[in-house]
Amino acid sequence: MSPRTVFEEELSALKNNIQEMGQEVEKAYDSLFDAIKEKDRETIEALKQNDRRVNDMERKIESRCLALITKQQPVAKDLRMISAALKVVTDLERVGDNVADIADLILRLDFADFKLYSTHLETMIEETKKIIHDGVGAFINRDVETAKEFYKRDDVIDDLFNLVKEDLVNCLKKEDQNVDNCIDILMIAKYLEKMGDHAVIIAEWEVFRENGTMKEFRIF
């Protein structure tokens, strides 16, 4: 087997590792909000620790990337793929951290009904789920055309975040409102906004992988 064939197989394995990590993060996200609906405290507690598994996957991918750089002789397009992979797993790891952060807040809120604080938070949860899935998909499937326009998707999340903030401001005007709960709900919305940002960046790394540009600036 030629060195190039071995290298191609290693790159394919790297792609599979990233896909698995993306699926793990999406699974954690889905489990979190399913558990909230079911008031499943045991699952929420487990998700607080789930980011350890995601962290382990990140380290495995980083190790594979470094091995590919040091043991092989990657050409420019291969180096872009490996460099993008190193960046993407960082964003996926941070999404995993955000899931754990929200799990912690849910327990502190004792499963308070989101609708009592905002009529837009559940929509934000659904839209964030979609953008994470589509961002990872753009990278895994090398969908550069989708990736080029992906930044527009973030506007939807940002607009919803602003609507949640407005809802919470109105809540705080009520004398009997729980201020601590309002702050925790705002933090959940902020974590969702951050997840949307990470999804956009993941898609942008697909553009970099294909042509060496990031935010229209050539860097490789």
C-alpha positions in Angstrom: 0.0 0.0 0.0 1.4 3.4 -1.1 2.1 6.1 1.5 -0.5 8.3 -0.2 -3.1 5.6 0.1 -2.3 5.2 3.8 -2.6 8.9 4.2 -6.0 9.0 2.5 -7.3 6.3 4.8 -6.0 8.3 7.8 -7.8 11.4 6.5 -11.0 9.4 6.1 -10.7 8.1 9.7 -10.2 11.7 10.8 -13.4 12.7 9.1 -15.3 9.9 10.7 -13.9 10.9 14.2 -15.2 14.5 13.6 -18.6 13.1 12.5 -18.8 11.0 15.6 -18.0 13.9 17.8 -20.6 16.0 16.1 -23.2 13.3 16.6 -22.2 13.0 20.3 -22.7 16.7 20.8 -26.1 16.7 19.0 -27.2 13.7 21.0 -26.3 15.5 24.2 -28.2 18.6 23.1 -31.3 16.5 22.3 -31.1 14.5 25.5 -30.9 17.7 27.5 -34.0 19.3 26.2 -35.9 15.9 26.2 -35.0 15.5 29.8 -36.2 19.0 30.6 -39.6 18.2 29.1 -39.7 14.9 31.1 -38.2 16.5 34.3 -35.7 13.7 34.2 -33.2 14.8 36.9 -31.0 11.7 36.5 -30.3 12.5 32.8 -29.7 16.1 33.6 -27.2 15.2 36.3 -25.4 12.8 33.8 -25.2 15.5 31.2 -23.4 17.8 33.6 -20.5 15.3 33.3 -21.0 14.3 29.7 -18.5 17.0 28.4 -15.7 14.7 29.7 -16.6 12.2 26.9 -16.6 15.1 24.4 -13.3 16.3 25.7 -11.8 12.8 25.3 -13.0 12.8 21.7 -11.4 16.2 21.1 -8.0 15.0 22.4 -8.2 11.8 20.2 -8.8 13.9 17.1 -6.1 16.4 18.0 -3.6 13.6 18.5 -4.6 12.1 15.1 -4.2 15.5 13.4 -0.7 16.0 14.9 0.3 12.5 13.8 -0.8 13.2 10.3 1.3 16.4 10.2 4.5 15.0 11.7 4.5 11.5 10.2 3.2 12.2 6.7 3.9 14.8 4.1 0.6 16.6 3.6 0.2 18.9 0.6 -1.5 22.3 1.0 -5.1 21.1 0.7 -4.4 18.3 3.2 -2.9 20.8 5.6 -6.1 22.9 5.3 -8.2 19.9 6.1 -6.1 19.0 9.2 -6.0 22.6 10.4 -9.7 23.0 9.9 -10.3 19.8 11.9 -8.3 21.1 14.8 -10.4 24.2 14.9 -13.8 22.4 14.4 -13.3 20.1 17.3 -12.6 23.1 19.6 -16.0 24.6 18.6 -17.7 21.2 19.1 -16.1 20.9 22.5 -17.4 24.3 23.5 -20.9 23.4 22.4 -20.6 20.3 24.7 -19.5 22.6 27.5 -22.6 24.8 26.9 -24.9 21.8 27.1 -23.3 20.9 30.5 -23.7 24.6 31.6 -27.4 24.6 30.7 -27.9 21.3 32.5 -26.5 22.9 35.7 -28.9 25.9 35.3 -31.9 23.6 34.8 -31.3 21.9 38.1 -30.9 25.3 39.8 -34.2 26.4 38.2 -35.8 23.1 39.4 -37.4 22.6 36.0 -39.2 25.9 36.0 -41.6 26.4 33.0 -39.8 28.4 30.3 -43.1 29.8 29.1 -43.6 31.7 32.4 -40.5 33.8 31.5 -40.4 33.9 27.7 -42.6 32.9 24.8 -39.6 32.8 22.4 -37.1 30.5 24.3 -38.5 27.2 23.0 -38.3 28.5 19.4 -34.7 29.5 20.1 -34.0 26.0 21.4 -35.3 24.5 18.2 -33.5 26.9 15.9 -30.2 26.3 17.7 -30.7 22.6 17.3 -31.1 23.0 13.6 -28.1 25.3 13.1 -25.8 23.0 15.1 -26.9 20.0 12.9 -26.6 22.0 9.7 -23.2 23.6 10.6 -21.6 20.2 11.3 -23.3 18.8 8.2 -21.8 21.5 6.0 -18.3 20.6 7.2 -18.7 16.8 7.1 -20.4 16.8 3.7 -18.0 19.4 2.2 -21.0 21.6 1.3 -19.0 24.8 0.6 -21.9 26.6 -1.0 -24.1 26.2 2.1 -21.1 27.1 4.2 -20.5 30.4 2.3 -24.0 31.7 3.2 -24.2 30.1 6.7 -23.5 33.3 8.6 -27.0 34.5 7.7 -28.4 31.7 9.8 -26.9 33.3 12.9 -29.2 36.3 12.5 -32.2 34.2 13.4 -30.6 33.1 16.6 -29.5 36.6 17.5 -33.0 38.0 16.8 -34.5 35.3 19.1 -32.0 36.1 21.8 -33.1 39.7 21.7 -36.7 38.7 21.9 -36.0 36.5 25.0 -34.2 39.5 26.6 -37.3 41.7 26.0 -39.5 39.0 27.5 -37.3 38.9 30.6 -37.3 42.6 31.0 -41.1 42.6 31.0 -41.0 39.7 33.5 -38.8 41.7 35.9 -41.3 44.5 35.9 -43.7 42.2 37.7 -43.4 42.6 41.5 -43.8 38.9 42.2 -41.3 37.7 39.7 -38.3 35.6 40.7 -35.3 37.7 39.7 -32.8 34.8 40.1 -34.8 32.6 37.7 -35.0 35.4 35.2 -31.2 35.7 35.3 -30.8 31.9 34.9 -33.2 31.9 31.9 -31.2 34.7 30.3 -28.0 32.7 30.8 -29.6 29.7 29.0 -30.5 32.0 26.1 -26.9 33.3 26.1 -25.5 29.8 25.9 -27.8 29.0 23.0 -26.6 32.1 21.2 -23.0 31.0 21.8 -23.9 27.6 20.3 -25.2 29.3 17.2 -21.9 31.2 16.9 -19.9 28.0 17.1 -22.1 26.4 14.5 -21.4 29.3 12.1 -17.7 29.1 12.7 -17.7 25.3 12.0 -19.4 26.1 8.6 -16.8 28.8 8.0 -14.0 26.3 8.5 -15.5 24.3 5.6 -14.9 27.3 3.4 -11.3 27.5 4.7 -10.7 23.9 3.9 -11.8 24.3 0.3 -10.1 27.6 -0.6 -7.9 28.7 2.3 -10.1 31.8 3.1 -11.7 32.7 6.4 -14.3 35.5 6.4 -13.1 36.5 2.9 -9.5 36.8 3.9 -7.0 34.4 2.5 -4.9 32.9 5.3 -3.6 29.7 3.6 
